[in-house]
Amino acid sequence: MKAIQDVGKTIDEIVKSISSAVEKNGAAIEILNASSELSEQSETLKTEVDKFMQQVRPV
């Protein structure tokens, strides 16, 4: 009976570890997606600023 309880506790700990890893992975993926979107917005902003600077520079 004790061995079965020990196995049950071990399985429970493994499940908790896996759940924690999945949560952390999910957060990491969200951060990666947000940073990718921010990078794209940064490139768009750079392009728009460059266009603006071309327009305001004396010809």
GULOPA-370488 format. One record per residue: y, x, z of N, C-alpha, C in turn; residue number from 0; residue in one letter. Coordinates in nm, 4 decimals, m for minus. Layout:
GULOPA-370488
ATOM        nc2        nc1        nc3       cac2       cac1       cac3        cc2        cc1        cc3   num   residuo
ATOM          Y          X          Z          Y          X          Z          Y          X          Z   NUM         A
...
***
This chain:
GULOPA-370488
ATOM        nc2        nc1        nc3       cac2       cac1       cac3        cc2        cc1        cc3   num   residuo
ATOM    m0.1190     0.0826     0.0000     0.0000     0.0000     0.0000     0.1260     0.0875     0.0000     0         M
ATOM     0.1260     0.1929     0.0791     0.2408     0.2836     0.0852     0.2641     0.3489    m0.0497     1         K
ATOM     0.1577     0.3873    m0.1168     0.1709     0.4505    m0.2477     0.2343     0.3548    m0.3471     2         A
ATOM     0.1982     0.2296    m0.3420     0.2549     0.1294    m0.4321     0.4032     0.1114    m0.4022     3         I
ATOM     0.4406     0.1104    m0.2740     0.5807     0.0987    m0.2367     0.6599     0.2203    m0.2854     4         Q
ATOM     0.6002     0.3391    m0.2716     0.6669     0.4607    m0.3170     0.6894     0.4572    m0.4680     5         D
ATOM     0.5891     0.4115    m0.5409     0.6025     0.4006    m0.6864     0.7126     0.2993    m0.7203     6         V
ATOM     0.7148     0.1895    m0.6469     0.8179     0.0877    m0.6685     0.9569     0.1439    m0.6431     7         G
ATOM     0.9736     0.2218    m0.5372     1.1028     0.2836    m0.5080     1.1409     0.3831    m0.6170     8         K
ATOM     1.0443     0.4595    m0.6635     1.0708     0.5567    m0.7690     1.1142     0.4864    m0.8969     9         T
ATOM     1.0461     0.3804    m0.9321     1.0823     0.3040    m1.0516     1.2226     0.2454    m1.0357    10         I
ATOM     1.2532     0.1938    m0.9168     1.3853     0.1379    m0.8902     1.4929     0.2456    m0.9054    11         D
ATOM     1.4685     0.3647    m0.8546     1.5645     0.4751    m0.8678     1.5839     0.5149    m1.0140    12         E
ATOM     1.4750     0.5156    m1.0903     1.4839     0.5493    m1.2331     1.5666     0.4445    m1.3067    13         I
ATOM     1.5435     0.3191    m1.2761     1.6186     0.2109    m1.3400     1.7669     0.2230    m1.3062    14         V
ATOM     1.7990     0.2532    m1.1807     1.9387     0.2700    m1.1410     2.0012     0.3884    m1.2147    15         K
ATOM     1.9264     0.4973    m1.2280     1.9777     0.6146    m1.2997     2.0040     0.5821    m1.4459    16         S
ATOM     1.9126     0.5109    m1.5083     1.9285     0.4728    m1.6482     2.0486     0.3791    m1.6638    17         I
ATOM     2.0631     0.2842    m1.5735     2.1768     0.1916    m1.5796     2.3086     0.2663    m1.5662    18         S
ATOM     2.3127     0.3608    m1.4744     2.4333     0.4407    m1.4547     2.4656     0.5217    m1.5796    19         S
ATOM     2.3634     0.5805    m1.6397     2.3838     0.6600    m1.7615     2.4350     0.5729    m1.8754    20         A
ATOM     2.3819     0.4527    m1.8874     2.4251     0.3604    m1.9930     2.5716     0.3217    m1.9724    21         V
ATOM     2.6098     0.2950    m1.8475     2.7489     0.2598    m1.8183     2.8415     0.3756    m1.8531    22         E
ATOM     2.8027     0.4964    m1.8144     2.8853     0.6140    m1.8434     2.8932     0.6379    m1.9931    23         K
ATOM     2.7825     0.6194    m2.0624     2.7798     0.6359    m2.2078     2.8719     0.5342    m2.2738    24         N
ATOM     2.8679     0.4117    m2.2248     2.9540     0.3074    m2.2798     3.0999     0.3440    m2.2647    25         G
ATOM     3.1361     0.3956    m2.1478     3.2743     0.4369    m2.1252     3.3106     0.5535    m2.2163    26         A
ATOM     3.2184     0.6460    m2.2333     3.2440     0.7617    m2.3197     3.2656     0.7168    m2.4641    27         A
ATOM     3.1885     0.6210    m2.5073     3.2023     0.5699    m2.6442     3.3374     0.5009    m2.6609    28         I
ATOM     3.3795     0.4244    m2.5582     3.5093     0.3584    m2.5657     3.6225     0.4610    m2.5725    29         E
ATOM     3.6114     0.5679    m2.4944     3.7131     0.6736    m2.4967     3.7142     0.7417    m2.6331    30         I
ATOM     3.5979     0.7683    m2.6870     3.5888     0.8304    m2.8192     3.6523     0.7410    m2.9249    31         L
ATOM     3.6243     0.6130    m2.9214     3.6826     0.5195    m3.0179     3.8342     0.5126    m3.0032    32         N
ATOM     3.8818     0.5086    m2.8788     4.0263     0.5024    m2.8556     4.0945     0.6296    m2.9041    33         A
ATOM     4.0325     0.7445    m2.8792     4.0944     0.8695    m2.9235     4.0937     0.8800    m3.0756    34         S
ATOM     3.9919     0.8271    m3.1378     3.9865     0.8264    m3.2837     4.0978     0.7382    m3.3405    35         S
ATOM     4.1162     0.6225    m3.2809     4.2231     0.5312    m3.3253     4.3598     0.5951    m3.3029    36         E
ATOM     4.3774     0.6615    m3.1899     4.5037     0.7290    m3.1607     4.5308     0.8392    m3.2621    37         L
ATOM     4.4279     0.9105    m3.3002     4.4425     1.0158    m3.4008     4.4872     0.9578    m3.5345    38         S
ATOM     4.4276     0.8460    m3.5737     4.4667     0.7801    m3.6985     4.6124     0.7344    m3.6920    39         E
ATOM     4.6533     0.6780    m3.5787     4.7910     0.6325    m3.5632     4.8873     0.7511    m3.5672    40         Q
ATOM     4.8456     0.8615    m3.5110     4.9282     0.9817    m3.5129     4.9506     1.0306    m3.6558    41         S
ATOM     4.8461     1.0279    m3.7362     4.8588     1.0680    m3.8766     4.9512     0.9741    m3.9526    42         E
ATOM     4.9391     0.8447    m3.9268     5.0264     0.7461    m3.9912     5.1711     0.7703    m3.9514    43         T
ATOM     5.1940     0.7939    m3.8227     5.3293     0.8210    m3.7757     5.3855     0.9462    m3.8408    44         L
ATOM     5.3067     1.0510    m3.8502     5.3511     1.1752    m3.9137     5.3913     1.1499    m4.0585    45         K
ATOM     5.3096     1.0760    m4.1295     5.3388     1.0444    m4.2693     5.4698     0.9665    m4.2810    46         T
ATOM     5.4891     0.8680    m4.1957     5.6106     0.7866    m4.1993     5.7337     0.8699    m4.1630    47         E
ATOM     5.7227     0.9570    m4.0651     5.8350     1.0431    m4.0276     5.8691     1.1372    m4.1426    48         V
ATOM     5.7667     1.1931    m4.2059     5.7905     1.2811    m4.3211     5.8637     1.2061    m4.4333    49         D
ATOM     5.8227     1.0840    m4.4615     5.8896     1.0028    m4.5640     6.0349     0.9779    m4.5257    50         K
ATOM     6.0558     0.9423    m4.3992     6.1909     0.9168    m4.3517     6.2774     1.0416    m4.3647    51         F
ATOM     6.2248     1.1552    m4.3255     6.3007     1.2801    m4.3318     6.3361     1.3148    m4.4764    52         M
ATOM     6.2484     1.2837    m4.5693     6.2786     1.3070    m4.7110     6.3949     1.2197    m4.7571    53         Q
ATOM     6.4049     1.1007    m4.7039     6.5105     1.0087    m4.7436     6.6460     1.0454    m4.6846    54         Q
ATOM     6.6477     1.0995    m4.5646     6.7759     1.1293    m4.5000     6.8270     1.2691    m4.5279    55         V
ATOM     6.7433     1.3557    m4.5810     6.7871     1.4900    m4.6166     6.8839     1.4823    m4.7353    56         R
ATOM     6.9890     1.5638    m4.7311     7.0795     1.5658    m4.8473     7.0081     1.6179    m4.9714    57         P
ATOM     7.0362     1.5543    m5.0797     6.9715     1.5929    m5.2054     7.0554     1.6933    m5.2793    58         V
***
